[in-house]
Amino acid sequence: MKNDSSKTCRRSSSRSIARALRSGALATALALGSILAAPRAHASPELDRQYALASIGILRAWDNVDGLFGDIVTKTYTDYLSNQSRFVVQDLGKANDLMTGSKLPYAKVIEDPAILTQLAKTFRLDTFLRTRAVKEGPTYRFTIEWVHAAKLQTLATEKIEIEQPFRGEGKLGSEEFRKALSDALDRLIAKVPFKGTVTGRDQTAVTVNLGASSGLKKGDTLVFATLDDVKYHPLLKTIVDWRLTPTGRAVVDEVDDGLAFAKIETEEYGRQIARFQKVVQIIPGVESVPIERRSLDLEKMDQRAKDPPRIGYVAPGLLLGSTSRDSTDGSGSSFLYGVKGEIQAWFTSDFFGELKLAYGAASYTQRDRLGAVTLDGGSLSMSQFRLAAGYFYHVTNNFFGPKGWLKLGFQKTSYGLPQDATAKTGNVSTGGLFLGLGGDLPVRQDYGVIVDVDFGIFGSGTEDAGYYGTSTGATSISFSAGGYAWIDPKLRFQLGIDFKSNSMDFVNGGSISNKSIALAPSLQFFF
């Protein structure tokens, strides 16, 4: 339950604030430093901590009507923020008295970097509210600033105009004014693109500084994100852009007045929910929203998290591209169409085995070095067999997060052509061990890129017709690269380029090289 006594912290700070009031040189230095500051902060867990925005102080309002609004503004802000569980209000009463009694004009005191920095250190403030009111005829113009205490950056600004709020000195006028200020604070706080902060995390659950007082209910879904970048104007010290990256979701399991416990449901590939990360969205639970309004994306994430693949996958696909043959006696190329298949089994989360098969066909025409046709419309076939075992290197604890792999296996690739003495064509094949490596990089929740390369080692080859004699060795490489998108929790579509190259050299100085490159769509079914 919310403990009111913890919402207000009183500290004696007369000496430190007074020293800051006299520190004009320090103020100048800090102001110059702010002009030279870099215009952004870079992503790190520390950035989330820096912008926790939990502890807040209220500077006494400045106005040009002899401090008319000081007390009521402070009281209105305090009442409003005390009902917001994400904020802890620090009592700046004595410090405000000291600053208003300074020999320096109060309008300058609340702008002085040295004074504000000392104030933030003394009261351990994350942010503070600064208000100016200017009376022009019957109109009062208010400017409210929400300032980040550590860097004196303006998080958000709100302006309002009120016509004689104390007209008649009755309760009605006062309440109208307080409501206008409260509404302005609503709009001010909403300009910062997050609603709360993660205060704790264990293996399966998180706590957040939002509770029943914030309208949170059991069954609501919290969407979390981490700060990637905070851009601000280096001279004006105003934040101009927030950049956040989603990290996961959790469902509220227990709600106190100022605190909530939520069970982690999903986490983004390569990212984890952590302390100080931000609550960027609250999705009402099914008790509050009809089932048909639930996000399809959320349902998929839930299903994938509850029943993740554990065995491996099969991936049938197509090959649509071209194939070419180049030898000592001629060359040719043609359109290739075929099929491919892949099976991967996960022995553990780190070790796997895989089998890859490919078959294609083409109508092949070959010309000699002078351009004369030596083989017209011959039927060419291509087949490949690869079997390997490998090791995954996981960048994060998430199996489907960023990872690389290394594998060792055996492969055989064959190209079949009619045996023809004039064109010196026939069946050829290469085989041997290969070493493979690759990587999988998710770029968004349901999308990613993948690269896989296999290099032949200790290869050998044969040419059935014997036109070129004995082979002295063979080289081979298989390469694939592309992107993927999750369709269902256990179904993924992949599209990429598949390239194969195999060549042989012979004792008589001859050589044969076969290449194929194809667009390779496939579906991966996970189990």
N, C-alpha and C positions, 0 to 999 in steps of 0.2 A: 504494500500500500504506500501511497505517497506520504512522505514525511515532510510536513510543512517546515519543520525546523531546519531541514537540510536545504531548503530552497533559498535561504537568505544567510549570507555569511558576513559578519561584521568584523572589520579589522581596523586597527589604528594605524593611520598612514600619514600623519601630519608632517613628520620630518622628511620622509622621502618625497612627498608631493611638493613640499616647500622648496626642497633642493632643486627639483625639476623646474619649478617656477622661476628660479634664479638662473637656470642654466641656458642662457640664450645662445651661447657658443655651440653647445651640444645640439640645440634645436636646429641651428643653421647647418651643422654637419649632417644631421639625419635627413634634413630636407634635401641637401645636395645628393646624399646617397640614394634617396628615392628616385631622383631624376636619372641617375646613372644605372638604376636597377634594370635587370633583364626583364623583357615584357612577358615572360611566361614562367611557369613552374612545370617541371617535367614529372612524368608519371612514376610513382613509387608508392609503396605502402605508407611512407612518411607523408606523402601528400594528403592521403585520407586523414591521417592523424592531425595534420596542420589545420585542416578545415573541419574539425569536429563540431565547432559552432555550438557547444553545449553551455559553457559558462558565459553569462551575459551581464553587462553593467549598464545602468541608465544614467547618462549625464543630465544634469539639470538643464532644462530648456533655456535657451537664450531668446529674449525678445526685446523689442524697442519700446516697450510700455512698462518699464520698471519692474520686470520680473513677474508680471501678472500671471503667466502660465506655468511657472516653474513647478509648483506643488501639484497642481491637477494633472499635468502631463506625466510627472513621475508616478503619481498614484495610479493613473489609468494604465500606463505601461506595466507597472508592477502587477496589478490585478490581472491584466491580460496574459502576461508571460507566466505567471504562477499557475495558470490553468493549462499551460502547454508543457506536457511532461518531458519534451525534448530539451527544455531550457532550465538551467539553474541560475536564478537571479542573485547576483551579488549586491549587497547593500553598500552603495557609495555615498551614504549620507554625509559622513564627516569629510570625505574628500571633496564632495560638492560644496560644502560650506566653506572649506579652505580655498577652493578655486574661485568661488564667487566673491570672497573677501580679499582676493589678491589685488595688488596695486596695478597689475596688468589688466587691460580691458578683458572682460569675460569672453567676448566674442573671439579674441585672439587666444585666450587660454585653451578653449576647446578645439582649437586648430593646431596647437603647438605640438610637434612630434615628440619632443623630449618629455613633455608633461604626460602625454597620452601613453607613451612607451612605459614610463615609470608607473603610471596608473595600472596598466595591464599586468606588469610584473608583480606589483604589490597585491593586487586582488586576484591574480591568476585568471585573467579574463581571456576568453576566446574571441568575444565580440563585444561591442557596445553600441548603444543607440544615441545618436546626437540629433538634436532638434533645434531649429531656428524658426522664430515667428516674427513676421514683419507686419505692422499695422499700416495700411494705406487707406485713409478715409474710414469707411465703415467695414472694410474688408481686412481679414487677417489671413495672410499667406504663410502656410507652414511647409517647411522642408524637413523631412525625416530621413536620416541616413543610417544604414546598418553597416558598421565598420568592422573589418577584421582586425583584431587588436594587435596581433604579432607583426603584421606587415603594413598596418594602417591603410589597407585597401578597402575601398567602398564596395561592399557586396551588392547593395541595391539602394535605390533612392525612390522616395514617394513624396508627392506634393499634393496639398489640399488647400482649398480656400473656404473660409467660413465667414458668414455675415454675422457679426456681433453675437458670439456664442453666449454671452452673459446678459443678454437683454432682459431686463426686468428682475435680475438677480434671483430668479426662481429656480426650482429644481428642474423644470423642463429644459430650460436653456442649458444647464450644466450637463444633464443626461444626453442631450443632443450632441453636445461637444464631445463627450466621452465616447459616444457611439461612432462619431466621425473618426476619431483617433483610432479606435479599435478596428474599424473597417480598413483604415489606411495601413495598419500593421498587418492585417490579413493579406492585403495586396503586396506589401513589402516583402514579407517572408515567402510568399508564393513565387517571387521572382528568382529565388535560388532553387535550382532544379532537383532538390531532394527534400524528403519529408522527415527524415530521422537518421539515426546512426546505429550501427551494430556495436553493442557494448560488450559482448562476450561470445565465444564460440567453443564448442567441444566437437567431438567426432560427428555427431548427428544433429545437433541443435544449435541455435543462436538465440541471443537475447538482444532486444532493441529498446531504445529509449522512447518508445511509443506504447501507449496503453489505452485503457478504456476512456480516459480523459481526452484522447485524440480520436475517439470514434472507432478504435480497432476492436474487432470481434473475433472470437474463435472461429476458425475455418477460413478466415481471410488469407489471401496469398500475398506475400511480400516479395517484391522484385528488387534485387540488390545490384549495385554497380560500384565500380572503383573509379576514382578520379584519374584520368589519363593526362589531362592538361588543364591549367587554369590560365587563361590569357588576360592580361590587364594592361591598361594604358600606362606607360612608364612615367609620364609627366603628371597626368591627372590622378593616377593611382585608383582608377575605377576598373573593376573587373568587367570585361567585355564579352567573355565567352567561357563556358564550362564544357569540358569534354569528358564524358563518362563512358565506360565500357561495361556491359552487363557481366555479372559473375555468377548469378544463380537465382534460385527461388526457394522460399520456405513457406510452409503453411502454419499459421498461428495455432498453437495447441493450448496455451493458457494465457489469460490476460489479467493483469493487475491494473490498478488505477494508473500507474505511471510506468509500467514495464510489461513486456510481453515475451513469452517463450515460443519459439517457432521451430518446427521440425524441418530440416533440410530435405527438399524433394529433388532438386536438380542443381547441377553446377555446370557452368560453361566449360567447353573443351579448353584445357590448358589453364584454367583459372579456378580459384577457390574463394569461397566466402570467408572473409576475415574481419577482425575487429577494426572499427573505425570506417568500414565501408558504408555506403549510403543506401538508404531505402528510397528508391526513385519512383515506386508505384505501389499502390495498395489495390489489389483486385478483390472485390467483395466475394465472400464464400458462397457456396451453392445454396445456403439457407436464405441468403439475401437476394440472389440473382437467379432467374429461371435457368434451367440446365441448358437450354438451347443457346443462351448467350455466352456460355463458357468459351474461352479461346481454344480453337483447334490446336494451335501451337502448344498451349499449355498441356492439353491432353496427351499429345505426342511425347512431350518431355516427361510427363508423369509415367507413361507406359514404359518408356525406354529406361527410366531410372528404376522402376519396380521389377522389371524382368529383362535385364540386359543380356545380350548374346554371351555365351560362355564356351561354345564348342569351336566355332570358326565360321566359314562361309563357303558358298559355291557361287561362281560368277560366269554364266554363259554370256557370250557376246558375238559381235560381228567384226569382220575385217573388210574394209572398202578402200582400195587404194591402187597402188601400182607395184609391179615387180620388174626387175631388170637383171640381165645376165651379161657379163663382159668376160671375154676370153681372149686368148692369143689370136684366135682365128675369126672373131666376129663378136657382135653385140646386138642386143635387142631389148625391148621393153614392151609391157602390155598392161592392161587393166586387170587388177586382182580382186577377186571377191572370195570370201571364205568365212569361217567361223572360228571361234576360240573358246576355251574354257579354262577355268582356274578353280582349284580347291585349296583352301588353307585350313589347317587344323591347329588349334592352340593347345599345346601340351601343358603349359603353365602360362601365366601372364607375361613371361619373358621369352619362352622358347616355342617355336612353331615349326611345322612342316608344310610344304606346299607342292602341288602338282599343277603344271601348266601345259596345255595342249593347244595346238593351232593347226588349221588346215585351210589351204586356199587353192584356187584354180584360175587359169588364165589361158587365153588363146595367144600363142607366142609366135612372133615373126623375127627372124635373125638376118642380119646383113653382114657381109664380110667387110674388110677394111677399105675396100674400094666402093662400097655402097651397093653391091649386088646382093639380091635376096638369095640366101642359101637354105633357109627353112621358112616355109610360109604356112601360118595357121597351125603350128604344132601345139599339141595340148600339153601345157605345163602345170605341174602340181607342186605345191609347197607344203611340207609338214614339219612340225617341230614338237619335241617332247623335252620337258624339263622337270626334274625332281630335285628338291633341295630341302635342307633343314637350316633354321636360322635363329637369330637372337634379336629381340626387340630392346631398344634403349628408349625408355619412357622419360620424357622431359618433366612430366608432372605425374601425380598419382592417378590421374584419370587415364584408363586404358585407351579411350578414344581421343585423348588429347594429343599434342604434338609428340611425334616419336620418329626414331630412325631405326634401321635394321641392317644387319649383316648376315649373309647366308652363303653356304657352300653347297654345290650340287653337281649333278650330271645332266648333260644335255645332248640331244642329237637332232640335227636339222638336215632334211633331205629335199632336194629339188629333182623332180622327175621330168624328163623330156624324151621324145622318141629318139631311138638310136639312129644316127644319120652320119655316115662317113664323110660326106661333103661338108656339112656344117660342124662336124665333130661335136655332136650333142649326144647326150645320154643321161643316165641317172648319176647324180653325185650326192654325197653326204659328208657332213663333218660332225664330229662329236668329241666329247671329252669333259673334263671338269670345268666348272665355272665358279667365279666369285661374284657375288651380287651385293649391292647396297642400294639403299633408297630411304625415302622419308615421307611422312604424312603430316601435313600442316593444316589444321582447321583454321579457317580465316573468319568464320562466323559460326553461329550456333549450328546451322544445318548445311554448311558449305565448307569445302576445303580443297587443297591441291595435293597431288601425290606424284612422286617420281620414283622410278625403279630402273636400275641399270645392272646388267649381267655381263661380265667379261669372261671370255673363254680362256682357260689356262691348260697347258699341256694338251693342246688339241691335235687331232689327226683327221685325215679325210681320205675318201676313196672315190674313184671315178670308174664306174662299172665297165664302160666300153674299152678302156685301156688306150685311148687315143694319145694320152699325154704321159703315159708311163706311171712310175711310182711317185706318190705324193711325198714331199719332204716335210710337210706340216700344214696346219690349218689355223686360221684365226677367226674369231666370231665375237659379235657383240649384239645384245638385244637391249633395246631402250624403249621405255614407255613413260609418258608424262601427260597429265591432264587434271581435270577437276571432277569433283563429285558433289552430289546433293542428296541429302536424306529425304526419302519419300515417305516412309513409315519408320517406326522404331527399329524394324529389322529388315528394311529394304533400302538400298542405296543405288542411285543411278550414277554411272561413271562414264565420262567421255574424254578421250585423249588420242594421242598419236602413238602408234606402235611401229617401231623401226627394227629391222633385222638385217644384219650384214654377215655373210660367211664367205671366206675365200680360201683357196688352196694354191700352193706352189708345187711344181713338179721337177723332177731331176733333169728333164730335158730343157728346162728354162721356161716352160709354159705355165699358165696360170688360169684359174677360173674364179670369178667373183659373182656372187648372187646377192641382190639387195631387194628388200621390199619395205615400203612405207605405206601405212594405211590409217584411216580414221577408224577408231575402235570403240564403239559404244558397247556398254555391258550393264547388266543388272547384278547386284551383289545381294544374295539372300543369306542373312546371318542366322545362326542357330545358337 
